């Protein structure tokens, strides 16, 4: 795509400004490894400040060329949200980008589908119905790098109104008319407050929060715990995660919501009852229902947690034997088949940052951070996380001794549930 498309929405063209009073937005879009991405649509939305109204429609947009570059000229100065949209999904975004008269602002976007899969909710999801005497408060909560923060608490001071952000960082609630301080808080982050935000009856107010991490607090990222279920017969299974103090979910698949309810076969494959229904007319006029639900081999989630993990027992492992090491240890704990294969497929290529690693198994510690409640109650449960920390050569080869853990015997009986996951320090994401 040699020529870039630049679309200026007519809504912002009602008042012409001299050329030097416009701003220019430019930048590049690359894939996760830094190669340029062509054909990515860069959309610019008005960023609603608490004291101002604003629409959600696309105000400007451009398409990246073969070098990943885009340029949007003639932008009215203001504060905007900028989102890179790939084929069918949002790839990257930046909130509250301020553009000044006569200035070109250059942004670099590294497209990553996992950065924020649900950012479109802010612009597409249906608003709650407004009673005549109420306003709505909605918005997004993320960290300063644009990662969504789930289960953040948004409080409207001086009222009983509060909201909780979902896994995409989105929140929405009703607010009585008035002027209030609005505060957002989340475990491991500094609180942020917008002061004296006005709310009028029938007003829809959008407020976005970008929270900074608390200094001196080591956050542990619980990455990709996979939960496998093996009932003796086809069973509807309900799963709830009991989050300990300072722990918050950041992602899940399928979407966790208030919990999971899935239909599980004895071989462990499951669906959550959400799919497509086709109703063709049969030869005799009857309706035939064909249900095509997505199938899952496991449930998985990710979470942010405090550092409460044991480091007294474990193993020192070099990068070149990582695959063989985890195969042996997982099987010794009681994992088998695709459970082991899934772990190796995901984690082996990701543990390449260092030549040496310390690997600390976590078993009893897990329930204090993320409890697991399953109905019907399983007969046997195996939960194992690995806290993995890279080591420099001097630390790894220094005289010292790391006692190896004792691995308990695990027997699969009746309805069996097994789960593995990895804990990484926040800098290792």
NORMO-V147146 format. One record per helix or strand. SS is the DSSP state (a for helix, b for strand). FROM is the first residue (numbers start at 0). TO is the last residue. If there is no record, write none. Layout:
SS & FROM & TO
SS & FROM & TO
This chain:
b & 5 & 7
a & 9 & 11
a & 18 & 20
b & 21 & 29
b & 35 & 35
b & 40 & 45
b & 57 & 62
b & 68 & 75
b & 77 & 85
b & 88 & 98
b & 103 & 109
a & 120 & 123
b & 133 & 142
b & 147 & 147
b & 152 & 155
b & 161 & 163
b & 169 & 175
b & 177 & 184
b & 188 & 188
b & 191 & 198
b & 203 & 205
b & 208 & 210
b & 212 & 212
b & 218 & 229
b & 234 & 242
b & 247 & 252
b & 259 & 263
b & 269 & 280
b & 286 & 295
b & 298 & 305
b & 314 & 317
a & 318 & 332
a & 337 & 349
b & 355 & 361
a & 363 & 368
b & 369 & 374
b & 379 & 390
a & 392 & 396
b & 415 & 424
a & 425 & 427
